[in-house]
Amino acid sequence: MFNLKSIISISIAFILYIISFLDFIKDLEKENINSIDSNTIVVLTGNTGRLNAAIDLMLLNTDTRLFITGVARGVRYSEIIKNKKIDKARIILGYKAQSTLGNAIETKIWIQKNNFKDFILITDDWHMQRSLVLFKNSMPNIKIIPYRLKSNSNLRKNFYFEEHLKYLISHIQVIYLWIIN
C-alpha cells in the first residue's frame, strides 16, 4: 500500500505544514509600530474597524492620503466615510479588486500613478501575512508598513486553518504577479 518513501514524504510534508501553521499563528501576536512613517495609507475593505483605524491615522496628519481598495460597486463615499473632518479629496475609493490579489494589483496601479515610495497597509492580523506576500511581490521597491488590527477571539475554530491555507495559496499567486510584472 504505502512504501517507506511515501510515508517519509507525507511525514515531512505534514511536519512542514505544522511548522508553517505555528509560524502563521505566532505572527498574529506581532505588535504595530508606534510611529507613523508614511503619509500614505491603504486599507483593505472588510470590517469597519479597518476603516476606523485608517481615519484615526489620517486625523494625525493633514497631508495623509488614503486609498480604500476593494470597495463594492455602487458604494458611495458618503456611505463609507462618516467623519466630516476628513477632506474628501484625500480619500480615493478603488472599485476593481475582488480579492486580496486584486487589492495588491489595484493598489500597485494607484501607488505608481501617484509615485508614492511607501504606505501603511491596514487589515486584520489574520489577513496581514497573506496580504504582505501579495503586496510585497507586486511592489518590491515600495516600503510597506503593516498595521494589524487585532482579531476577535470569537472566530470559529477552523478559521485560522482556512486562513493559513489561503496564505499558502498566496505563495502560488505570486507566480502570477511575476508574470504580469
C-alpha positions as CSV (number, residue, x, y, z in Angstrom):
1,M,0.0,0.0,0.0
2,F,2.4,2.7,1.2
3,N,6.1,2.2,0.8
4,L,8.7,3.8,3.1
5,K,9.5,6.7,0.8
6,S,5.8,7.6,0.6
7,I,5.5,7.5,4.4
8,I,8.6,9.7,4.9
9,S,7.4,12.2,2.2
10,I,4.0,12.5,3.8
11,S,5.5,12.8,7.3
12,I,7.9,15.6,6.1
13,A,5.1,17.4,4.3
14,F,3.0,17.2,7.5
15,I,5.8,18.5,9.7
16,L,6.5,21.4,7.4
17,Y,2.8,22.2,7.4
18,I,2.7,22.2,11.2
19,I,5.8,24.5,11.4
20,S,4.2,26.8,8.8
21,F,0.9,26.9,10.7
22,L,2.6,27.6,14.1
23,D,4.6,30.4,12.4
24,F,1.4,31.8,11.0
25,I,-0.3,31.8,14.5
26,K,2.8,33.4,16.1
27,D,2.6,36.2,13.6
28,L,-0.8,37.1,14.9
29,E,0.9,38.4,18.1
30,K,3.1,40.9,16.4
31,E,2.6,44.5,17.6
32,N,2.1,47.5,15.4
33,I,4.6,50.3,15.0
34,N,4.2,53.2,17.4
35,S,5.3,55.9,15.0
36,I,3.7,56.5,11.6
37,D,6.4,57.0,9.0
38,S,4.2,57.5,5.9
39,N,1.7,59.9,4.6
40,T,0.0,57.2,2.5
41,I,-2.5,54.7,3.9
42,V,-4.0,51.7,2.1
43,V,-6.9,49.9,3.7
44,L,-8.4,46.7,2.5
45,T,-12.2,46.6,2.8
46,G,-13.6,44.2,5.3
47,N,-14.7,45.1,8.8
48,T,-15.4,48.7,9.8
49,G,-12.5,48.6,12.3
50,R,-10.1,48.7,9.4
51,L,-11.6,51.9,8.1
52,N,-11.9,53.4,11.6
53,A,-8.1,52.8,12.1
54,A,-7.3,54.5,8.8
55,I,-9.4,57.5,9.7
56,D,-7.7,57.8,13.1
57,L,-4.3,57.7,11.4
58,M,-5.5,60.3,8.9
59,L,-6.5,62.7,11.6
60,L,-2.9,62.7,12.9
61,N,-1.5,64.2,9.7
62,T,-3.3,66.6,7.4
63,D,-1.1,65.5,4.4
64,T,-2.2,61.9,4.6
65,R,-3.8,60.2,1.5
66,L,-6.0,57.2,1.9
67,F,-6.7,54.5,-0.7
68,I,-9.6,52.1,0.1
69,T,-9.2,49.1,-2.1
70,G,-11.9,46.5,-2.8
71,V,-15.0,48.8,-2.5
72,A,-18.1,47.2,-3.7
73,R,-19.6,48.6,-6.9
74,G,-22.3,51.2,-6.3
75,V,-21.0,52.1,-2.8
76,R,-20.5,55.9,-2.5
77,Y,-18.1,57.9,-0.5
78,S,-20.9,59.2,1.9
79,E,-21.8,55.6,2.8
80,I,-18.2,54.8,3.8
81,I,-16.8,58.0,5.4
82,K,-19.0,59.4,8.1
83,N,-16.3,61.7,9.6
84,K,-16.9,65.2,8.4
85,K,-13.4,66.4,9.5
86,I,-11.7,64.4,6.7
87,D,-11.2,66.2,3.4
88,K,-12.9,64.1,0.7
89,A,-10.1,64.9,-1.8
90,R,-7.6,62.9,0.4
91,I,-9.5,59.7,0.0
92,I,-9.7,57.5,-3.1
93,L,-12.1,54.6,-3.5
94,G,-10.9,51.6,-5.5
95,Y,-13.7,49.5,-7.1
96,K,-11.8,47.0,-9.2
97,A,-10.4,44.5,-6.6
98,Q,-12.5,41.5,-5.6
99,S,-9.8,39.5,-3.8
100,T,-6.5,40.1,-1.9
101,L,-4.6,39.5,-5.1
102,G,-6.9,42.1,-6.8
103,N,-6.2,44.5,-3.8
104,A,-2.5,44.2,-4.4
105,I,-2.8,44.9,-8.2
106,E,-5.3,47.8,-7.7
107,T,-3.0,49.3,-5.1
108,K,0.1,48.9,-7.2
109,I,-1.6,50.9,-10.0
110,W,-2.6,53.7,-7.6
111,I,0.9,53.8,-5.9
112,Q,2.6,54.0,-9.3
113,K,0.2,56.6,-10.6
114,N,1.0,58.9,-7.6
115,N,4.7,58.0,-7.4
116,F,4.5,57.0,-3.7
117,K,7.5,55.3,-2.2
118,D,5.8,53.8,0.9
119,F,2.5,53.2,2.6
120,I,0.8,51.9,5.7
121,L,-1.2,48.7,5.0
122,I,-4.2,48.2,7.2
123,T,-6.0,44.9,7.6
124,D,-6.8,42.3,10.2
125,D,-4.0,40.4,11.9
126,W,-5.1,37.1,10.4
127,H,-5.2,38.7,6.9
128,M,-1.9,40.5,7.1
129,Q,0.6,37.7,6.2
130,R,-1.3,36.8,3.1
131,S,-1.6,40.5,2.2
132,L,2.1,41.2,2.7
133,V,3.1,38.2,0.5
134,L,1.0,39.6,-2.4
135,F,1.6,43.3,-1.8
136,K,5.4,43.0,-1.4
137,N,5.7,40.8,-4.5
138,S,3.6,43.2,-6.6
139,M,5.5,46.2,-5.4
140,P,9.0,45.0,-4.4
141,N,10.6,48.6,-4.4
142,I,7.9,50.1,-2.2
143,K,8.2,50.2,1.6
144,I,5.1,48.6,3.2
145,I,4.4,49.3,6.8
146,P,1.9,46.7,8.2
147,Y,-0.8,47.9,10.6
148,R,-2.5,44.9,12.1
149,L,-5.9,45.1,13.7
150,K,-6.3,42.5,16.5
151,S,-8.9,39.9,15.6
152,N,-11.9,39.0,17.6
153,S,-11.2,35.9,19.8
154,N,-14.7,34.5,18.9
155,L,-13.6,33.4,15.5
156,R,-14.8,29.8,14.6
157,K,-12.3,27.1,15.4
158,N,-11.3,26.2,11.9
159,F,-10.9,29.8,10.7
160,Y,-7.2,30.0,11.2
161,F,-6.7,26.8,9.3
162,E,-8.6,28.2,6.4
163,E,-6.7,31.5,6.5
164,H,-3.4,29.6,6.7
165,L,-4.4,27.6,3.6
166,K,-5.2,30.9,1.8
167,Y,-1.8,32.2,3.0
168,L,-0.1,29.1,1.4
169,I,-2.1,29.6,-1.8
170,S,-0.9,33.3,-1.9
171,H,2.6,32.0,-2.5
172,I,1.3,30.3,-5.7
173,Q,-0.4,33.6,-6.7
174,V,3.0,35.3,-6.6
175,I,3.8,33.4,-9.8
176,Y,1.0,35.3,-11.5
177,L,2.4,38.6,-10.1
178,W,5.8,37.7,-11.6
179,I,4.3,37.1,-14.9
180,I,2.3,40.4,-15.1
181,N,5.2,42.5,-13.8
